[in-house]
């Protein structure tokens, strides 16, 4: 049986290492833009989709782990690293698993939102208590409003979940063929 390039172990390792490195570089850039704390971890996590589709969840979790650890050392924005580590880095992998195993849409979304809210609240406490992120980070027009941020975060999470689905389609239809000659 003839293996194509994508199935060779060295290529798989190189591909996964390249994705982890790209995620880490993105996390390094979090401090350059004001919304980088939130947008960059989402974008970095979305890159894991390619690993999920090509090599499965086991390899994708490895990529996520490497990127999360390296990001901790290279990123100046520790709040972004916490968001990446506690949710956005592994969510595309978990989304794949959940959608394959939970067929009822209502239950699926309850699980997804429970996960997001637990991660968001956990990220808030880690950021404020362990990383000493100032309260000003959670103020809007001078009013301390972490609950408003959580509400906005839930809307954003829905958009993030949907955008992962769009990226999967784009990857399969456009990028996969361009990168690997595969349809």
Sine and cosine of phi, psi and omega as CSV:
sin_phi,cos_phi,sin_psi,cos_psi,sin_omega,cos_omega
0.00,0.00,0.77,-0.64,-0.03,-1.00
-1.00,0.00,0.78,-0.63,0.03,-1.00
-1.00,-0.05,0.69,-0.72,0.14,-0.99
-0.99,0.17,0.17,-0.99,-0.10,-1.00
-0.84,0.54,-0.63,0.77,-0.05,-1.00
-0.90,0.44,-0.42,0.91,-0.06,-1.00
-1.00,0.02,-0.18,0.98,0.00,-1.00
-0.95,0.32,0.71,-0.71,-0.04,-1.00
-0.83,0.55,-0.63,0.78,-0.01,-1.00
-0.90,0.43,-0.63,0.78,0.02,-1.00
-0.93,0.37,-0.67,0.74,0.01,-1.00
-0.86,0.52,-0.72,0.69,0.00,-1.00
-0.90,0.44,-0.68,0.73,0.01,-1.00
-0.91,0.42,-0.68,0.74,0.01,-1.00
-0.88,0.48,-0.74,0.67,-0.01,-1.00
-0.90,0.43,-0.64,0.77,0.04,-1.00
-0.90,0.43,-0.63,0.78,0.02,-1.00
-0.91,0.42,-0.66,0.76,0.03,-1.00
-0.91,0.41,-0.70,0.72,0.03,-1.00
-0.88,0.48,-0.66,0.76,0.01,-1.00
-0.91,0.42,-0.67,0.74,0.02,-1.00
-0.90,0.44,-0.66,0.75,0.06,-1.00
-0.87,0.49,-0.68,0.74,-0.01,-1.00
-0.90,0.43,-0.67,0.75,0.05,-1.00
-0.89,0.46,-0.67,0.74,0.05,-1.00
-0.87,0.49,-0.68,0.73,0.00,-1.00
-0.91,0.41,-0.50,0.86,0.07,-1.00
-0.89,0.45,-0.50,0.87,-0.07,-1.00
-1.00,0.06,0.03,1.00,-0.10,-1.00
-0.83,0.55,-0.56,0.83,-0.07,-1.00
-0.97,0.23,-0.14,0.99,-0.07,-1.00
-0.97,0.24,-0.43,0.90,-0.04,-1.00
-0.79,-0.61,0.59,-0.81,-0.04,-1.00
-0.85,0.53,-0.68,0.73,0.00,-1.00
-0.99,0.13,0.05,1.00,-0.02,-1.00
-0.85,0.52,-0.53,0.85,0.01,-1.00
-0.84,0.54,-0.55,0.83,-0.04,-1.00
-0.97,-0.25,-0.66,0.75,-0.10,-1.00
-0.96,0.27,-0.67,0.74,-0.08,-1.00
-0.91,0.41,-0.70,0.72,0.05,-1.00
-0.87,0.50,-0.55,0.83,0.05,-1.00
-0.91,0.41,-0.74,0.68,0.00,-1.00
-0.90,0.44,-0.70,0.72,0.01,-1.00
-0.88,0.48,-0.70,0.71,0.01,-1.00
-0.90,0.44,-0.55,0.84,-0.03,-1.00
-0.90,0.43,-0.45,0.89,0.02,-1.00
-0.89,0.45,-0.40,0.92,0.00,-1.00
-0.91,0.42,-0.35,0.94,0.02,-1.00
-0.80,0.60,-0.67,0.74,-0.02,-1.00
-0.87,0.50,-0.64,0.76,0.00,-1.00
-0.93,0.36,-0.66,0.75,0.05,-1.00
-0.85,0.53,-0.73,0.68,-0.07,-1.00
-0.94,0.34,-0.57,0.82,-0.07,-1.00
-1.00,0.02,-0.62,0.79,-0.15,-0.99
-0.78,-0.63,-0.05,1.00,0.08,-1.00
0.99,-0.10,0.11,-0.99,-0.11,-0.99
-0.93,0.36,-0.56,0.83,-0.01,-1.00
-0.85,0.52,-0.76,0.65,0.02,-1.00
-0.92,0.39,-0.60,0.80,-0.01,-1.00
-0.91,0.42,-0.63,0.77,0.05,-1.00
-0.90,0.43,-0.57,0.82,0.09,-1.00
-0.89,0.45,-0.70,0.72,0.03,-1.00
-0.88,0.47,-0.72,0.70,0.02,-1.00
-0.85,0.52,-0.73,0.69,-0.03,-1.00
-0.88,0.48,-0.72,0.70,0.02,-1.00
-0.88,0.47,-0.74,0.67,-0.03,-1.00
-0.90,0.44,-0.63,0.78,-0.01,-1.00
-0.91,0.42,-0.71,0.71,0.00,-1.00
-0.92,0.40,-0.74,0.67,0.00,-1.00
-0.89,0.46,-0.62,0.79,0.01,-1.00
-0.88,0.48,-0.59,0.81,0.03,-1.00
-0.86,0.52,-0.59,0.80,-0.04,-1.00
-0.99,0.10,-0.48,0.88,-0.12,-0.99
-0.97,-0.25,-0.39,0.92,-0.08,-1.00
-1.00,0.08,0.72,-0.69,0.07,-1.00
-0.98,0.18,-0.29,0.96,-0.04,-1.00
-0.99,-0.17,1.00,0.01,-0.07,-1.00
-0.93,0.38,-0.46,0.89,0.07,-1.00
-0.89,0.45,-0.66,0.76,0.05,-1.00
-0.90,0.43,-0.63,0.78,0.02,-1.00
-0.90,0.44,-0.66,0.75,0.04,-1.00
-0.88,0.48,-0.70,0.71,0.02,-1.00
-0.89,0.46,-0.65,0.76,0.04,-1.00
-0.90,0.43,-0.74,0.67,-0.07,-1.00
-0.94,0.35,-0.61,0.79,-0.08,-1.00
-1.00,0.02,-0.23,0.97,0.01,-1.00
-0.45,-0.89,-0.90,0.43,-0.23,-0.97
-0.92,0.39,-0.42,0.91,0.01,-1.00
-0.95,0.31,-0.61,0.79,-0.03,-1.00
-0.97,-0.26,-0.18,0.98,-0.07,-1.00
-0.85,0.53,-0.66,0.76,0.03,-1.00
-0.86,0.51,-0.53,0.85,0.05,-1.00
-0.95,0.32,-0.74,0.67,-0.02,-1.00
-0.90,0.43,-0.59,0.81,0.05,-1.00
-0.85,0.53,-0.70,0.71,0.03,-1.00
-0.86,0.51,-0.73,0.69,-0.02,-1.00
-0.91,0.42,-0.74,0.67,-0.04,-1.00
-0.88,0.47,-0.69,0.72,-0.06,-1.00
-0.94,0.33,-0.38,0.93,0.08,-1.00
-0.99,0.16,-0.43,0.90,-0.13,-0.99
-0.94,-0.33,-0.28,0.96,0.01,-1.00
-0.89,-0.46,0.95,-0.33,-0.08,-1.00
-1.00,0.05,-0.43,0.90,-0.01,-1.00
-0.99,0.17,0.89,-0.46,-0.10,-0.99
-0.85,0.52,-0.66,0.75,-0.04,-1.00
-0.89,0.45,-0.73,0.68,0.00,-1.00
-0.91,0.42,-0.65,0.76,0.03,-1.00
-0.84,0.54,-0.74,0.67,-0.02,-1.00
-0.94,0.33,-0.54,0.84,0.09,-1.00
-0.88,0.47,-0.71,0.71,0.02,-1.00
-0.90,0.43,-0.71,0.70,0.00,-1.00
-0.87,0.49,-0.72,0.69,-0.02,-1.00
-0.94,0.34,-0.56,0.83,0.08,-1.00
-0.89,0.46,-0.69,0.72,0.04,-1.00
-0.88,0.47,-0.75,0.66,-0.02,-1.00
-0.87,0.49,-0.75,0.66,-0.07,-1.00
-0.91,0.41,-0.61,0.79,0.07,-1.00
-0.90,0.44,-0.69,0.73,0.02,-1.00
-0.92,0.38,-0.63,0.77,0.00,-1.00
-0.91,0.42,-0.71,0.71,0.01,-1.00
-0.92,0.39,-0.67,0.74,0.05,-1.00
-0.87,0.49,-0.68,0.73,0.03,-1.00
-0.89,0.46,-0.65,0.76,0.02,-1.00
-0.87,0.50,-0.74,0.67,-0.04,-1.00
-0.94,0.35,-0.62,0.79,0.06,-1.00
-0.90,0.43,-0.69,0.73,-0.02,-1.00
-0.90,0.43,-0.70,0.71,-0.09,-1.00
-0.99,0.14,-0.61,0.80,-0.08,-1.00
-1.00,-0.01,-0.68,0.73,-0.07,-1.00
-1.00,-0.04,-0.61,0.79,-0.05,-1.00
-0.99,-0.13,-0.05,1.00,0.03,-1.00
0.82,0.58,0.65,0.76,0.10,-1.00
-0.92,0.39,0.79,-0.61,-0.07,-1.00
-0.91,0.41,0.47,-0.88,0.00,-1.00
-0.86,0.51,-0.44,0.90,0.01,-1.00
-0.85,0.52,-0.44,0.90,0.03,-1.00
-0.91,0.42,-0.37,0.93,-0.04,-1.00
-0.90,-0.43,0.54,0.84,0.04,-1.00
-0.90,-0.43,0.51,-0.86,0.03,-1.00
-0.75,-0.67,0.90,-0.44,-0.06,-1.00
0.81,0.58,0.63,0.78,0.06,-1.00
0.99,0.13,0.04,1.00,0.00,-1.00
-0.94,-0.34,0.76,-0.65,0.01,-1.00
-0.96,0.29,0.93,-0.36,-0.15,-0.99
-0.71,-0.71,0.86,0.50,-0.01,-1.00
-0.89,0.46,-0.49,0.87,0.02,-1.00
-0.93,0.36,-0.57,0.82,0.06,-1.00
-0.91,0.42,-0.67,0.74,0.05,-1.00
-0.88,0.48,-0.61,0.79,0.03,-1.00
-0.91,0.41,-0.67,0.74,0.05,-1.00
-0.88,0.47,-0.74,0.67,0.04,-1.00
-0.88,0.47,-0.63,0.78,0.04,-1.00
-0.87,0.50,-0.60,0.80,0.03,-1.00
-0.91,0.41,-0.62,0.79,0.07,-1.00
-0.92,0.39,-0.71,0.71,0.03,-1.00
-0.87,0.49,-0.64,0.76,0.00,-1.00
-0.87,0.49,-0.66,0.75,0.04,-1.00
-0.86,0.50,-0.70,0.72,0.04,-1.00
-0.90,0.45,-0.64,0.77,0.02,-1.00
-0.89,0.45,-0.71,0.70,0.02,-1.00
-0.86,0.51,-0.71,0.70,0.01,-1.00
-0.91,0.41,-0.64,0.77,-0.03,-1.00
-0.92,0.38,-0.50,0.86,0.09,-1.00
-0.89,0.46,-0.68,0.73,0.05,-1.00
-0.87,0.49,-0.66,0.75,0.03,-1.00
-0.91,0.41,-0.67,0.74,0.01,-1.00
-0.90,0.43,-0.61,0.79,0.05,-1.00
-0.85,0.52,-0.74,0.67,0.02,-1.00
-0.88,0.47,-0.69,0.72,0.01,-1.00
-0.89,0.46,-0.69,0.73,-0.01,-1.00
-0.88,0.47,-0.75,0.66,-0.05,-1.00
-0.91,0.41,-0.69,0.73,-0.08,-1.00
-0.98,0.18,-0.53,0.85,-0.11,-0.99
-0.89,-0.46,-0.80,0.60,-0.14,-0.99
-0.96,0.27,-0.68,0.73,-0.04,-1.00
-0.83,0.55,-0.75,0.66,0.01,-1.00
-0.90,0.44,-0.64,0.77,0.00,-1.00
-0.94,0.35,-0.59,0.81,-0.05,-1.00
-0.99,0.10,-0.60,0.80,-0.17,-0.99
-0.82,-0.58,-0.03,1.00,-0.06,-1.00
0.92,0.39,0.56,0.83,-0.09,-1.00
-0.84,-0.55,0.63,-0.78,0.05,-1.00
-0.94,-0.34,0.00,0.00,0.00,0.00
